[in-house]
Amino acid sequence: MQFIDSAAVQRSIDALKEQELFLHLEMTTGAYASHLDSSKITAGTFIRNGAIRYAHGSIAGSGPYRVGLKIEKGWVYAEGLTHWEPEEAEQGRLILAGHDQDGKLVVSLQLSREPF
């Protein structure tokens, strides 16, 4: 993965709008969070191959980044994104991830025309 190039990610977001897509969205503090510090709770969110179509999408921030996708009846939003896979964008997929200071995955937002 490479650090996010926000202009290139925006082009990928624009190229995928108004299409039937599959969404993978994941957020986790990791099971390790409460093992290392009992004052922290483990939290997570996960959706894989959810159907999505968005009319507008944008990336914002100066790093870590946030991405918002305007769907018919609301928004899909991910914050804390730091990396992406440019090679996947060439294949019509958008793969974004956010890693903490230790390199552990914290958030992932992925869009594809094909199921994951």
N, C-alpha and C positions, 0 to 999 in steps of 0.2 A: 504494500500500500504506500501511497505517497501523500504528503501533506496536501490539503485541499487547495486547489486553484479555483477561487470562487467564480471567476468569469467562465471557465470551462465547465464547471458544475452547473452554472446557470444555463449555459447552452444545452446541456444534457436535459435539464429540467424542462426547458422550452420544447425540445425535440420530442418529449414523451407526453406532453399535455394532450388532452382530448382523445386519449386512447384507452382501450380496455387493458388494464395492467394488473399484475400481481404485486402485492405489497408484503414485504417482510419488515417488521418494526419490532425492535427489541431494546429494552433498557434493563440494566441490572446493576446493583451494587456488588453483586457476586456473593456467593455463599461464604467466601472468605471474610466478608466485612465483619460479621458478628463473632467469628472465631478469633480475629485479631484484636477486636475491641468490643467488649460486651455492651457498651453504650450505643453502638450502631445496630440498626436493624437491617436485615436482608430484605431487599425490595427488587421486584422485577416485573416487566411487562413483555409479552410476547404475542405476536400475531404472524402467521406464516401463510402465504398464498391467499391473503384477503383480496377480494376484487376491489379495484379502485379505478376511478376516472376523475381527473382533476382539470378544472378550467384555468387555473392560474397556480403557479408555483414560484417560489423565490428563495434564494439563499441570502442570509444577512449576517452581519457581524464582522469582526476582524480576526477571529480565531480565539477560542473555539467558535464554530458557526452554528447557525440554526437554519432549518429549512421548514417552510410552511407550504402545504398544498391545499388549495381551496377546492373542496369537493361539493357535491350538490347541496348537502344539508349540514355543512360544517367544515372543519379543518382537520388535517393531519399535520402534526407538528413534532419535530425532533430538535433537541438542543444539545450542545456539547460535542458537535461533530468536528473531527480533526483531520481525518484521512479519507481518501477515496481510491478507487481502482480505475485509472484512465483507460486501460485496455478493455475493461468491461463496457465502458461508454461507447467504444467503437463497435461493440456487438449489440448495442441498443439496450443495455442494462445500466442502471445507476446503482452503484454500491458505495455507500458512505458509512463511516464508522467514527466513533469517538473513543479515544483511549485515554486513560488516566496517566499520571506522572510515572507510574510503574509499567506502563504499556499494556495494562489490562483493559479489555473491552468494557465500555460503560454503556454505549448506545450504538445502534445500527439502524440504518434506514436503507432499504433496497427496493428498487422498482425493476420490473421485467415484463416483457410481453409473454414470456413463457413461465410456467410454474417453477418455483425453487425446489 
